[in-house]
Amino acid sequence: MIKISIKGGIIIRRKDLEVTDFNEIVNFIDSSEVVRLGLKDDDYAYVVPLAFGYEVVNNEIIIYIHSASEGHKIDLINRNSNVFVEFDNIIRFYDITCKYNSVMAHGHAELVEDIEDKTHAYKLMLKHCKLEYNEINKIAECPAIVYKIILKDITAKYHE
């Protein structure tokens, strides 16, 4: 069992709900349909939901997102590529709360420019969305851009 090392930054108040098992955290991410990407804007945080793909390499969770090459999100990443990500899954509602799991982490958005790396990222994104990669589409050559984010300071929670 691999344990996640929390090195500051994200504090979880309810330690009794904390999940530290690496494989369980990966399962939470795998079952999430959307990642919420948090960026630093001037006076307010800017959060955008995105489709994503992921992989685990050398016990690090790496996510990939894609975007149009212009827009507010890109402007913010260009100003400060430090990001915050959040994944969650609502399992069941009851009373005034719900059963859920969530993962939060810091990261650094790094532009993926190499065509092979970009194709790999697209394949992971499509796989996570349960779609097939079609070589005919040449999806990695489209004008969209891809970012790679290695997750750091990961915290996870399971609430029943």
Residue, then its C-alpha position, 0 to 999 in steps of 0.5 A: m500500500i502506497k501512502i500519500s505524503i501531505k507536505g503542507g498547503i492543503i489542510i483537511r480538518r476531519k482527519d477521520l474522513e481522510v483517505t491516504d491510500f494511493n490506490e484508493i485516491v487513484n480510484f476516486i480520480d478515475s471515477s470522477e467525470v470532471v476536474r475543476l481547475g482553480l486559477k489565480d485571477d486578480d481579485y477572485a479565484y477562477v474555477v473551470p470544469l474540464a474533461f481530463g485524462y490521467e496516468v500514474v508514472n513512478n507513483e505520481i498522478i499526472i493529469y492532462i487537460h486540453s483547451a482552445s489556444e486563447g481565452h481567459k483560462i490561458d491568460l491566467i495560466n500564462r501569468n501563473s501556471n500554479v494551479f489547484v485541482e479538485f475531483d469529486n463524486i456524489i454517491r448519494f444524497y440524504d438529509i441535508t448532506c451527501k455521501y461523497n469522495s473528493v481529491m484536491a491537489h496543487g500542481h503546475a500546468e505545463l504546456v505539452e508541445d511534442i506531437e507524440d506526447k500530445t497524442h499520448a495525452y489525447k488518448l488518455m483523455l479519450k480513454h477516460c471519457k470512454l471514447e476511442y482514439n481514431e488515427i484518422n482524426k489526427i486529433a493531436e494536430c488540431p489547434a487545441i493545446v494540452y497541459k500536463i499537471i503533476l499532482k502535488d500535496i494531494t488530500a482525499k476524503y471519503h464522507e459517508 
